[in-house]
Amino acid sequence: MTEPFTKTVSYSKTEQVHLVSPADLNGNGRLFGGTLLKMIDEVAAIVAKRHTGSDNVTTAAIDNLTFKAGAYVDNLLVLIGYVTYTGNTSLEVRVDTYVENAITGIRKPINRAYLVMVLLDEAGRPAKVPPLVLETEAEKGEWEMAQLRRAKRLGQ
Ligand SMILES: CC(C)(COP(=O)(O)OP(=O)(O)OC[C@H]1O[C@@H](n2cnc3c(N)ncnc32)[C@H](O)[C@@H]1OP(=O)(O)O)[C@@H](O)C(=O)NCCC(=O)NCCS
């Protein structure tokens, strides 16, 4: 059995549900892209805090942000975030966003984003993150894809 503090993907996986309200909308009655970005950043920060066991994490990069469909008032937004990769002082978090039909439970994907989060020490310097323990073939596949994204981001 997995130890409670083994830093697996499921250990820090986070699901957040948000009811879209009029305050979240732009002039055309759709969810603001910036509002969604804030929610995505927040979920990634929670995942990073849980994985590292620290409050002191910061966002270094966000990429692959694509808006596939709009969201409207009273829609349920579901954001699911989990760690795909750990480096030395950074980790990559994938956040998928769905619009959920509350009656049928069917979720329609609207966005996928990858965020690089960095752990900082008391002096604000990057600090070593706990390694990610991979348990499934799917997680190993995600790790390999994350390595390609990392090389592209860092121009390697
Ligand atoms: C993120 C930050 C701490 C990195 O500091 P730095 O001096 O570049 O530190 P390093 O070069 O040691 O990099 C630290 C880690 O971040 C990663 N990193 C740094 N810049 C990155 C970028 N643009 N894209 C992806 N990863 C990046 C590095 O690869 C390294 O990861 P690793 O140790 O796993 O290999 C610093 O740039 C910063 O404080 N940025 C502002 C963050 C912020 O305020 N975010 C909130 C939104 S504005």
PDBQT file of the ligand as one rigid body, heavy atoms in Angstrom, charges set to zero:
ROOT
HETATM    1  C1  LIG A 201      10.210  31.792 -11.167  1.00  0.00    +0.000 C 
HETATM    2  C2  LIG A 201      11.483  32.355 -10.562  1.00  0.00    +0.000 C 
HETATM    3  C3  LIG A 201      11.481  32.091  -9.052  1.00  0.00    +0.000 C 
HETATM    4  C4  LIG A 201      12.659  31.616 -11.185  1.00  0.00    +0.000 C 
HETATM    5  O1  LIG A 201      13.830  32.212 -10.680  1.00  0.00    +0.000 OA
HETATM    6  P1  LIG A 201      15.257  31.986 -11.382  1.00  0.00    +0.000 P 
HETATM    7  O2  LIG A 201      16.222  32.888 -10.751  1.00  0.00    +0.000 OA
HETATM    8  O3  LIG A 201      15.078  31.995 -12.863  1.00  0.00    +0.000 OA
HETATM    9  O4  LIG A 201      15.607  30.549 -10.855  1.00  0.00    +0.000 OA
HETATM   10  P2  LIG A 201      16.212  29.329 -11.630  1.00  0.00    +0.000 P 
HETATM   11  O5  LIG A 201      16.893  29.717 -12.904  1.00  0.00    +0.000 OA
HETATM   12  O6  LIG A 201      16.993  28.567 -10.599  1.00  0.00    +0.000 OA
HETATM   13  O7  LIG A 201      14.930  28.483 -12.015  1.00  0.00    +0.000 OA
HETATM   14  C5  LIG A 201      14.163  27.855 -11.033  1.00  0.00    +0.000 C 
HETATM   15  C6  LIG A 201      13.281  26.816 -11.709  1.00  0.00    +0.000 C 
HETATM   16  O8  LIG A 201      12.315  27.496 -12.489  1.00  0.00    +0.000 OA
HETATM   17  C7  LIG A 201      12.366  27.048 -13.835  1.00  0.00    +0.000 C 
HETATM   18  N1  LIG A 201      12.094  28.203 -14.670  1.00  0.00    +0.000 N 
HETATM   19  C8  LIG A 201      12.605  29.445 -14.536  1.00  0.00    +0.000 A 
HETATM   20  N2  LIG A 201      12.095  30.245 -15.497  1.00  0.00    +0.000 NA
HETATM   21  C9  LIG A 201      11.240  29.474 -16.231  1.00  0.00    +0.000 A 
HETATM   22  C10 LIG A 201      10.427  29.734 -17.355  1.00  0.00    +0.000 A 
HETATM   23  N3  LIG A 201      10.360  30.934 -17.934  1.00  0.00    +0.000 N 
HETATM   24  N4  LIG A 201       9.693  28.738 -17.864  1.00  0.00    +0.000 NA
HETATM   25  C11 LIG A 201       9.726  27.520 -17.290  1.00  0.00    +0.000 A 
HETATM   26  N5  LIG A 201      10.474  27.199 -16.205  1.00  0.00    +0.000 NA
HETATM   27  C12 LIG A 201      11.233  28.182 -15.699  1.00  0.00    +0.000 A 
HETATM   28  C13 LIG A 201      13.782  26.524 -14.016  1.00  0.00    +0.000 C 
HETATM   29  O9  LIG A 201      13.843  25.569 -15.066  1.00  0.00    +0.000 OA
HETATM   30  C14 LIG A 201      14.045  25.905 -12.657  1.00  0.00    +0.000 C 
HETATM   31  O10 LIG A 201      13.423  24.631 -12.575  1.00  0.00    +0.000 OA
HETATM   32  P3  LIG A 201      14.299  23.295 -12.196  1.00  0.00    +0.000 P 
HETATM   33  O11 LIG A 201      15.089  23.622 -10.969  1.00  0.00    +0.000 OA
HETATM   34  O12 LIG A 201      13.253  22.259 -11.932  1.00  0.00    +0.000 OA
HETATM   35  O13 LIG A 201      15.146  23.011 -13.373  1.00  0.00    +0.000 OA
HETATM   36  C15 LIG A 201      11.632  33.902 -10.819  1.00  0.00    +0.000 C 
HETATM   37  O14 LIG A 201      11.771  34.118 -12.201  1.00  0.00    +0.000 OA
HETATM   38  C16 LIG A 201      10.457  34.693 -10.303  1.00  0.00    +0.000 C 
HETATM   39  O15 LIG A 201      10.372  34.975  -9.115  1.00  0.00    +0.000 OA
HETATM   40  N6  LIG A 201       9.504  35.065 -11.206  1.00  0.00    +0.000 N 
HETATM   41  C17 LIG A 201       8.313  35.769 -10.804  1.00  0.00    +0.000 C 
HETATM   42  C18 LIG A 201       7.238  34.756 -10.397  1.00  0.00    +0.000 C 
HETATM   43  C19 LIG A 201       5.919  35.419 -10.057  1.00  0.00    +0.000 C 
HETATM   44  O16 LIG A 201       5.880  36.440  -9.404  1.00  0.00    +0.000 OA
HETATM   45  N7  LIG A 201       4.834  34.789 -10.504  1.00  0.00    +0.000 N 
HETATM   46  C20 LIG A 201       3.509  35.250 -10.253  1.00  0.00    +0.000 C 
HETATM   47  C21 LIG A 201       2.888  35.801 -11.491  1.00  0.00    +0.000 C 
HETATM   48  S1  LIG A 201       3.498  37.386 -11.914  1.00  0.00    +0.000 SA
ENDROOT
TORSDOF 0
